[in-house]
Amino acid sequence: MGIAVSDELKTIAQPLEFIPSQPFAAFLARLKEIIREKEIDLILVGMPRNMDGSYGPAALKVQEFVAVLKDAITIPIKTWDERLTSAQANRFLIGAKVRRQRRKETVDKTAAALLLQSFLDSRGA
């Protein structure tokens, strides 16, 4: 799972790291560390949507994930439309001449930064 954070002014998103989602206990432990270290006050989770805006099976999995996360974490959790963030991340990394193997390692956290930046921009931050 790609993780991104914003600057203190909540204007600029930056990729932070990739955390494997399984085993979930290890994912959750690392996420809680990041929340403490970075003083996170909101978790933004990408919500997959079809190009027509409808929700498919992947969205149901995200909703289940968010429900489990809400039981484990006390800060607010919000979902945000993630359409095309992985494609945008890949294009960006290709444009930056990042090698294929490195792109595979980087695409999720870059997509997370794009998702977060979209959210920050929508708030007029």
C-alpha positions in Angstrom: 0.0 0.0 0.0 1.4 3.4 -1.0 1.8 5.9 1.8 2.1 9.7 1.2 2.1 12.6 3.6 1.6 16.3 3.3 3.8 19.2 4.5 2.9 20.9 7.7 0.9 23.6 5.9 -1.1 20.8 4.1 -0.4 22.1 0.7 2.2 19.7 -0.9 1.9 15.9 -0.9 5.0 13.7 -1.0 5.4 10.0 -1.4 6.6 8.3 1.8 6.9 4.6 1.5 5.2 1.3 0.4 3.9 -1.0 3.1 2.8 -4.5 2.2 -0.9 -4.9 3.2 -0.3 -8.5 4.3 0.2 -9.6 7.0 -2.4 -7.0 8.1 -1.0 -6.9 11.7 2.4 -5.8 10.4 0.8 -3.2 8.1 -1.2 -1.8 10.9 1.8 -1.6 13.3 3.8 0.3 10.7 0.9 2.6 9.9 0.5 3.4 13.6 4.2 4.2 13.8 3.9 6.6 10.9 0.8 8.2 12.5 2.8 8.8 15.7 6.0 9.9 14.0 4.4 12.3 11.5 1.5 13.4 13.8 -1.0 12.5 11.2 -4.5 13.8 11.8 -6.4 12.3 8.8 -6.0 9.1 6.8 -7.1 9.3 3.1 -7.8 6.0 1.4 -8.2 5.8 -2.3 -11.6 4.6 -3.5 -11.5 2.8 -6.8 -14.3 3.9 -9.1 -15.2 2.9 -12.6 -14.7 5.5 -15.3 -18.5 6.2 -15.3 -18.2 7.0 -11.6 -19.9 3.8 -10.4 -18.5 1.5 -7.7 -17.4 -2.0 -8.5 -16.1 -5.0 -6.5 -12.8 -3.3 -5.7 -14.7 -0.5 -4.0 -16.4 -3.0 -1.8 -13.0 -4.4 -0.7 -11.9 -0.8 0.1 -15.0 -0.2 2.2 -14.4 -3.4 4.1 -10.7 -2.3 4.6 -11.8 1.1 5.9 -14.3 -0.5 8.3 -11.5 -2.6 9.8 -9.1 0.3 9.9 -11.7 2.5 11.8 -11.8 -0.2 14.5 -8.0 0.0 14.9 -7.2 3.7 14.5 -8.7 6.6 16.3 -8.1 9.4 13.8 -10.6 10.2 11.0 -10.5 8.2 7.8 -11.8 9.6 4.5 -12.1 8.0 1.1 -11.2 9.8 -2.1 -11.6 9.0 -5.8 -8.5 7.3 -7.0 -9.3 7.0 -10.7 -6.2 7.1 -12.9 -3.8 7.8 -10.1 -1.7 4.7 -10.9 -1.7 5.5 -14.6 -0.7 9.1 -13.8 2.1 7.8 -11.5 3.4 5.5 -14.1 3.4 8.3 -16.8 5.2 10.6 -14.3 7.9 8.0 -13.5 8.4 7.1 -17.1 8.8 10.8 -17.9 11.3 11.1 -15.1 13.2 8.2 -16.7 12.8 5.9 -13.8 13.8 2.3 -14.7 11.0 -0.3 -15.0 12.1 -2.3 -11.9 12.3 0.9 -9.8 8.9 2.1 -11.1 7.3 -1.1 -9.8 8.7 -0.3 -6.4 7.7 3.4 -6.5 4.3 3.5 -8.4 2.1 2.9 -5.3 3.6 5.6 -3.1 3.7 8.0 -6.1 0.0 7.3 -6.8 -0.7 7.9 -3.0 1.0 11.3 -3.3 -1.1 12.1 -6.4 -4.3 11.1 -4.6 -3.3 13.2 -1.5 -2.4 16.2 -3.7 -5.8 16.0 -5.4 -7.5 16.1 -2.0 -5.3 19.0 -0.8 -6.0 21.0 -4.0 -9.7 20.4 -3.6 -9.7 22.0 -0.2 -8.1 25.2 -1.6 -5.1 24.6 0.6 
